[in-house]
């Protein structure tokens, strides 16, 4: 038989040897790693164990039958002679032994004719003997056991407290275990075929069988179905119908064991319900609410142009809905992220209009203040006082305001070319430098080039190098000096643009080194145009 091959044992192995071999093989075949292999090993173990136990019982019956019957002891020879006196007895007429009808019906029994034989046993009034022989046949022919037991539990009340046939505990366990596994295989096949309606019908029929109303067997049956649902895919309506069949209700605290598996199924059901609701909103073109538009944007495959056309009318509510949906999928239902059309759940951020905040003005003022300050310090080194410092700080506000307004105007103008700007940025900027497509070539590149030229006009080649180097360090080195508290950001909105939380440590070091280099070049090499441009004289 195949069970002996799987267990790597001869077919005459005893129960102890079978258990040892099963325990040894189980170490390399865990249910979490190989569920199918574990199932085959378990079935082989139960079949071999049943056969070994049946063989042991059969040998015990043969031993009892071969034991000689002890002769009675008599008080004396007279009593023996009296008993042996048969002179007064008349010889009885010889009668032929009656044939046992049950034995005749059991002869040649198989899975194809046992139902007909049972009908004949009822007619010949030998049902008890026939049931005993039918049970014995199940263990003598394991290949026919499930087919016979499946019929017997429905028609002969096997495995119930009121069954007529005498059954040992291990016979009961073997029959119930094999039947449950057979039911599980049938239901699993229906799930794999996506035949959910047939699954519910079959499950209901199984659950209504009398033997599965027994408490212990019902608990085992529910655990088996729970494991089946945990290992397979299904829809939310099917899970709800299964809960109705068994009376499971999480709100009432009625659910099967183990509890952790039940919790995972409930969470999975909530996840599937959430995704089904999202799909309904995404596919219904008539729904124009913020959450419906967000679902359509994330779940529907689109090109960048289609994305741009869809989000042109988005407002604050729509963007907040996109943020909420992306956060929900990321943190609450991460398994659903694989079903979304986009790999990046936050891809829509590159389309969000980016207003120019106060921080931009502060940074522009700081750049111009540093550039003008270094220029003034070079031109009037002996007249630099507090008033001069105040004047050049005030002078820096003018170009900062102009640059701020130009940046705002450019942000509005460049939004028209957002789609080609995104495509160009993805093509020119390496993904590791721009993983979320935050930096755009047209949107950010043109203002940075203008600032580079402005720094060059103020401080020459070294000024342009200083601005370009600080910008590159900011892009390449992601670590920052510190963290800015929310309270500081709210209390000092005009200063948080220069907070060290936005600075890389290497950026600060580079800036100090370049300022020192510029000052040194101005004092020691004033004739070399490293820090200024000499306009041609006419």
C-alpha positions in Angstrom: 0.0 0.0 0.0 1.1 3.6 -0.6 1.0 4.4 3.1 3.9 2.1 3.9 6.0 3.7 1.1 5.3 7.2 2.5 6.2 6.1 6.0 9.3 4.2 4.7 8.2 1.0 6.6 7.4 -2.6 5.8 3.7 -3.6 5.7 4.1 -5.7 8.9 5.3 -2.8 11.1 3.6 -2.5 14.5 1.9 0.5 16.0 5.0 1.7 18.0 7.2 1.6 14.9 4.6 3.5 12.9 4.4 6.3 15.5 8.2 6.6 15.6 8.6 6.8 11.9 5.7 9.4 11.7 7.4 11.6 14.4 10.7 11.4 12.5 9.2 12.3 9.1 7.1 15.1 10.7 10.3 17.1 11.5 10.9 17.6 7.8 7.3 18.1 6.8 5.7 20.9 8.8 2.1 21.9 8.0 3.2 25.6 7.8 5.8 24.9 5.2 4.2 22.1 3.1 0.5 21.7 3.8 -0.1 19.2 1.0 2.9 17.1 2.0 1.8 17.1 5.6 -1.8 16.1 4.6 -0.4 13.1 2.6 1.8 12.1 5.5 -1.0 12.3 8.0 -3.4 10.3 5.9 -0.7 7.6 5.4 -0.1 7.6 9.2 -3.7 7.1 10.0 -4.2 4.4 7.4 -1.1 2.5 8.5 -2.1 2.9 12.2 -5.6 1.6 11.5 -4.3 -1.4 9.7 -1.7 -2.2 12.4 -4.4 -2.0 15.1 -6.8 -4.2 13.1 -4.0 -6.8 12.6 -3.2 -6.8 16.3 -6.9 -7.3 17.2 -7.2 -10.1 14.6 -4.1 -11.9 16.1 -5.6 -11.6 19.6 -8.9 -13.1 18.5 -7.0 -16.0 16.9 -5.0 -16.6 20.1 -8.2 -16.7 22.2 -9.9 -19.2 19.8 -6.8 -21.5 19.9 -6.8 -21.7 23.8 -8.1 -25.2 24.9 -11.2 -25.4 27.1 -10.5 -26.8 30.5 -12.4 -30.0 31.4 -14.6 -29.8 34.5 -13.5 -31.6 37.7 -15.9 -34.1 39.2 -16.1 -35.2 42.8 -15.6 -38.9 42.1 -15.9 -41.6 39.5 -19.5 -42.4 40.3 -20.6 -38.9 39.4 -18.7 -39.3 36.2 -20.3 -42.6 35.4 -23.7 -41.3 36.1 -23.2 -38.5 33.8 -21.8 -40.8 31.1 -24.8 -43.1 31.4 -26.7 -42.6 28.1 -28.6 -45.8 28.1 -31.9 -44.1 28.7 -31.4 -41.6 26.0 -32.9 -42.0 22.6 -30.7 -40.9 19.6 -32.0 -37.6 18.1 -32.5 -37.4 14.3 -29.6 -35.8 12.5 -30.2 -32.3 11.2 -28.1 -30.4 8.6 -26.5 -27.2 10.0 -28.2 -24.0 9.0 -26.4 -21.6 6.7 -25.5 -18.2 8.1 -27.3 -15.6 5.8 -25.0 -12.8 6.9 -21.8 -14.7 5.9 -23.3 -15.4 2.5 -24.0 -11.7 2.0 -20.6 -10.7 3.2 -18.9 -13.1 0.8 -17.7 -11.1 -2.3 -18.7 -7.8 -0.7 -17.2 -4.6 -2.2 -17.9 -0.9 -2.6 -20.1 -1.5 -5.6 -22.6 -4.0 -4.2 -22.8 -3.3 -0.4 -26.0 -1.3 -0.8 -27.8 -4.2 -2.5 -26.4 -6.6 0.1 -27.8 -4.4 2.9 -31.2 -4.5 1.4 -31.0 -8.3 1.3 -29.8 -8.3 4.9 -33.0 -6.4 5.9 -35.1 -9.0 4.1 -33.3 -11.9 5.7 -33.3 -10.3 9.2 -29.5 -10.3 9.7 -28.8 -6.6 9.9 -26.7 -6.7 13.1 -24.4 -9.4 11.8 -24.1 -7.7 8.4 -23.2 -4.4 10.0 -20.4 -6.0 12.0 -19.1 -7.7 8.9 -19.4 -4.4 7.0 -17.3 -2.6 9.6 -14.7 -5.4 9.5 -14.7 -5.2 5.7 -13.8 -1.4 6.0 -10.6 -2.2 7.8 -9.7 -5.2 5.8 -10.1 -3.1 2.6 -8.9 0.4 3.4 -9.4 1.6 -0.2 -13.2 1.1 0.1 -13.5 2.4 3.6 -14.5 6.0 2.8 -17.1 5.0 0.3 -18.8 2.6 2.7 -18.5 5.0 5.7 -19.9 7.9 3.7 -23.1 5.9 3.1 -23.2 4.3 6.5 -23.2 7.6 8.5 -26.3 8.6 6.6 -28.2 5.3 6.5 -26.9 3.2 9.4 -26.2 6.1 12.0 -22.6 5.2 12.3 -20.4 7.4 14.4 -23.4 8.6 16.4 -24.3 7.6 20.0 -27.2 5.5 18.8 -25.4 3.4 16.3 -26.2 -0.4 16.3 -22.7 -1.7 15.4 -20.1 -2.2 18.1 -17.1 0.0 17.3 -13.8 0.4 19.1 -12.6 4.0 19.9 -9.7 3.8 17.4 -12.1 2.5 14.7 -14.3 5.5 15.5 -11.4 7.9 15.2 -10.1 6.4 11.9 -13.5 6.5 10.3 -14.3 10.0 11.4 -10.9 11.3 10.5 -10.9 9.8 7.0 -14.5 11.1 6.4 -13.6 14.6 7.5 -10.5 14.6 5.2 -12.6 13.4 2.3 -15.2 16.1 2.9 -12.4 18.7 3.0 -10.9 17.5 -0.3 -14.3 17.8 -2.0 -14.9 21.3 -0.6 -11.4 22.4 -1.5 -11.9 21.3 -5.1 -15.1 23.4 -5.3 -13.2 26.4 -4.0 -10.4 26.0 -6.5 -13.1 25.8 -9.3 -14.7 29.0 -8.0 -17.9 27.1 -7.6 -19.0 28.9 -4.4 -22.7 28.2 -4.7 -22.0 24.4 -5.0 -19.6 24.8 -2.1 -22.3 26.2 0.2 -24.8 23.5 -0.8 -22.2 20.7 -0.2 -21.2 22.2 3.1 -24.8 22.5 4.3 -25.4 18.8 3.4 -22.4 17.7 5.2 -23.2 19.8 8.3 -26.7 18.4 8.5 -25.5 14.8 8.8 -26.4 13.3 12.2 -22.8 12.2 13.1 -21.5 15.8 12.7 -24.1 16.9 15.3 -22.1 15.2 18.0 -20.3 17.9 20.0 -16.7 16.7 19.7 -17.0 15.9 16.0 -18.7 19.2 15.3 -15.8 21.0 16.9 -13.3 19.0 14.8 -15.4 19.7 11.7 -15.5 23.4 12.3 -11.7 23.6 12.9 -11.2 21.7 9.6 -13.4 24.2 7.7 -11.6 27.1 9.5 -8.3 25.7 8.3 -9.6 25.3 4.8 -10.8 28.9 4.6 -7.4 30.0 6.0 -5.5 28.2 3.2 -7.7 29.1 0.2 -9.2 32.2 -1.5 -12.9 33.0 -1.4 -15.3 35.9 -1.6 -16.9 37.8 1.2 -20.4 36.5 0.5 -19.1 32.9 0.8 -17.5 33.6 4.2 -20.8 35.2 5.4 -22.7 32.1 4.3 -20.3 29.8 6.0 -20.8 31.8 9.2 -24.5 31.4 8.8 -24.2 27.6 8.4 -22.2 27.2 11.6 -23.8 30.1 13.6 -20.5 32.0 13.9 -20.9 35.6 15.0 -17.9 37.7 16.0 -20.1 40.3 17.7 -21.6 37.7 20.0 -18.3 36.0 20.6 -19.3 32.7 18.9 -16.4 31.5 16.8 -14.3 28.4 16.3 -10.8 27.7 17.6 -8.0 28.6 17.2 -8.9 32.2 17.9 -5.9 33.6 16.1 -6.9 32.0 12.8 -10.5 33.3 13.2 -9.1 36.8 13.8 -7.1 36.5 10.6 -10.1 35.4 8.6 -12.2 38.3 10.0 -9.5 40.8 9.2 -9.2 39.3 5.7 -13.0 39.5 5.3 -12.9 43.2 6.3 -10.1 43.7 3.8 -12.0 42.0 1.0 -15.1 44.0 1.8 -13.1 47.2 1.8 -11.6 46.4 -1.6 -14.9 45.4 -3.1 -16.4 48.7 -2.0 -13.4 50.5 -3.5 -13.9 48.8 -6.8 -17.6 49.6 -6.8 -16.8 53.3 -6.3 -14.0 53.2 -8.9 -16.1 51.6 -11.6 -19.2 53.7 -11.1 -18.6 56.7 -13.4 -21.6 58.5 -12.0 -20.1 58.9 -8.6 -18.2 62.1 -8.3 -17.5 62.4 -4.6 -14.0 62.9 -3.3 -13.5 59.3 -2.1 -14.9 57.9 -5.4 -12.5 60.0 -7.4 -9.6 58.9 -5.2 -10.5 55.3 -5.6 -10.8 55.7 -9.4 -7.4 57.4 -9.5 -5.6 54.6 -7.6 -7.4 51.6 -8.9 -7.9 52.4 -12.6 -4.9 51.9 -15.0 -4.3 55.3 -16.7 -1.6 57.1 -18.6 0.0 60.2 -17.3 -2.1 62.3 -19.7 -5.3 60.7 -18.4 -4.2 61.3 -14.8 -3.5 65.0 -15.6 -6.9 65.4 -17.3 -8.7 63.7 -14.4 -7.0 65.7 -11.6 -7.2 69.1 -13.2 -10.4 69.8 -11.3 -9.2 68.3 -8.0 -9.4 70.5 -4.9 -8.4 70.2 -1.3 -11.1 67.6 -0.5 -10.0 65.3 -3.4 -6.3 65.5 -2.5 -7.1 64.8 1.2 -9.2 61.8 0.0 -6.2 60.5 -2.0 -3.9 60.9 1.0 -6.4 59.1 3.3 -6.9 56.2 0.8 -3.1 55.8 0.2 -2.4 55.8 4.0 -5.2 53.2 4.6 -3.9 50.9 1.9 -0.3 51.3 3.2 -0.8 50.8 6.9 -4.1 49.0 7.4 -4.4 46.8 4.3 -0.9 46.3 2.9 -1.9 43.1 1.1 -4.2 45.2 -1.2 -1.3 47.3 -2.4 -0.4 44.5 -4.9 -3.8 44.9 -6.6 -3.6 48.6 -7.1 -2.8 49.7 -10.7 0.1 51.8 -9.6 3.2 50.5 -7.8 3.6 53.7 -5.8 0.4 54.5 -3.9 1.5 58.1 -3.6 2.2 58.6 -7.3 -0.5 61.3 -7.4 1.7 63.6 -5.3 3.7 64.7 -8.4 0.4 66.1 -9.8 -0.5 68.1 -6.7 -0.2 71.8 -7.2 2.8 73.1 -5.2 2.3 76.5 -3.8 5.3 78.7 -3.1 5.4 79.1 0.7 7.1 81.7 2.9 10.1 79.5 3.4 11.1 80.1 -0.2 11.2 83.8 0.4 13.3 83.4 3.5 15.8 81.2 1.7 16.0 83.6 -1.3 16.6 86.5 1.2 19.3 84.5 2.9 21.1 83.8 -0.4 20.9 87.4 -1.6 21.9 88.7 1.9 25.0 86.4 1.9 25.9 87.4 -1.6 25.4 91.1 -1.2 27.1 91.0 2.2 30.2 89.4 0.9 30.3 91.8 -2.0 30.0 94.9 0.3 32.6 93.5 2.7 35.0 93.3 -0.2 34.3 96.8 -1.5 34.2 98.7 1.8 36.3 96.5 4.2 37.2 99.4 6.4 33.8 101.0 6.8 31.7 97.9 7.7 29.6 98.6 10.9 26.2 97.8 12.2 24.5 100.3 10.0 26.2 98.9 7.0 25.0 95.4 8.0 21.5 96.6 8.4 21.6 98.4 5.1 22.7 95.3 3.1 20.2 93.1 4.9 17.5 95.5 3.9 18.8 95.7 0.4 18.5 91.9 0.2 14.7 92.1 0.6 14.3 93.7 -2.8 15.8 91.0 -5.0 14.2 88.4 -2.6 10.7 89.8 -3.2 11.3 89.9 -6.9 12.6 86.3 -7.0 9.7 85.1 -4.8 7.1 86.6 -7.2 8.9 85.3 -10.3 9.0 81.8 -8.6 5.2 82.0 -7.9 4.5 83.0 -11.5 6.7 80.3 -12.9 5.0 77.6 -10.7 1.6 78.5 -12.2 3.0 78.6 -15.8 4.9 75.3 -15.5 1.8 73.4 -14.3 0.5 73.6 -17.8 3.4 71.3 -18.9 3.2 69.0 -15.9 2.8 65.8 -17.9 5.9 66.3 -20.2 7.7 67.7 -17.2 7.1 64.4 -15.3 8.1 62.3 -18.3 11.3 64.4 -18.8 12.2 64.2 -15.1 11.8 60.4 -15.0 14.0 60.2 -18.1 16.8 62.5 -16.9 16.9 62.2 -13.1 18.0 58.9 -11.6 15.3 57.1 -9.6 17.5 56.9 -6.5 17.9 60.7 -6.5 14.2 61.3 -7.1 12.3 58.2 -5.9 8.9 60.0 -5.5 9.2 62.2 -8.6 9.3 65.2 -6.4 11.9 67.1 -8.4 10.9 68.2 -11.9 13.2 69.4 -14.6 11.1 72.3 -15.9 9.3 73.1 -12.6 12.4 73.3 -10.4 15.3 73.3 -13.0 14.6 76.8 -14.5 14.4 78.6 -11.1 17.6 76.9 -9.9 19.5 77.9 -13.1 18.3 81.5 -12.5 19.6 81.4 -8.9 22.9 79.9 -10.1 23.3 82.8 -12.5 22.4 85.3 -9.8 25.0 83.9 -7.4 27.6 84.0 -10.2 26.8 87.7 -10.8 27.2 88.5 -7.1 30.2 86.4 -6.2 31.7 85.1 -9.5 32.7 81.6 -10.2 33.1 80.7 -6.5 29.6 82.0 -5.8 28.1 79.8 -8.5 30.1 76.8 -7.2 28.9 77.5 -3.7 25.2 77.5 -4.7 25.6 74.4 -7.0 27.5 72.4 -4.4 25.1 73.2 -1.6 22.2 72.1 -3.9 23.8 68.9 -4.9 24.7 67.9 -1.3 21.0 68.6 -0.4 19.9 66.1 -3.1 22.5 63.4 -2.5 22.8 63.4 1.3 19.4 62.8 3.0 20.6 63.0 6.6 19.7 66.2 8.4 21.2 68.0 11.4 18.1 67.9 13.6 14.3 68.0 13.9 12.1 71.0 13.9 9.3 71.0 16.5 5.8 71.8 15.4 5.6 74.6 18.0 8.6 76.3 16.6 7.1 76.1 13.1 3.9 77.7 14.3 5.5 80.3 16.4 8.2 81.4 14.0 6.9 80.8 10.5 9.3 83.4 9.0 12.3 81.7 10.4 11.6 78.0 9.9 12.9 78.2 6.3 16.4 78.5 7.7 16.0 76.0 10.5 18.9 73.4 10.7 16.3 70.6 10.3 16.5 71.3 6.5 20.3 71.3 6.4 22.6 68.4 5.8 25.7 68.4 8.0 27.9 68.2 5.0 26.0 71.1 3.5 26.8 73.3 6.5 30.5 72.4 6.4 30.7 73.0 2.7 29.1 76.4 3.0 31.5 77.5 5.8 34.5 76.3 3.7 33.3 78.1 0.6 32.6 81.4 2.4 36.1 81.3 3.9 37.5 80.6 0.5 35.6 83.5 -1.1 36.8 85.9 1.6 40.4 84.7 1.2 40.2 85.1 -2.6 38.8 88.6 -2.2 41.6 89.7 0.1 44.6 87.9 -1.3 43.8 87.5 -5.0 41.6 90.5 -5.8 43.0 90.7 -9.3 41.8 87.2 -10.1 38.1 87.2 -11.2 37.1 84.3 -9.0 34.6 86.3 -6.9 33.5 88.9 -9.4 33.0 89.5 -13.1 34.9 92.3 -14.8 32.7 93.9 -17.3 34.5 94.8 -20.6 35.4 98.5 -20.8 34.3 100.5 -23.8 
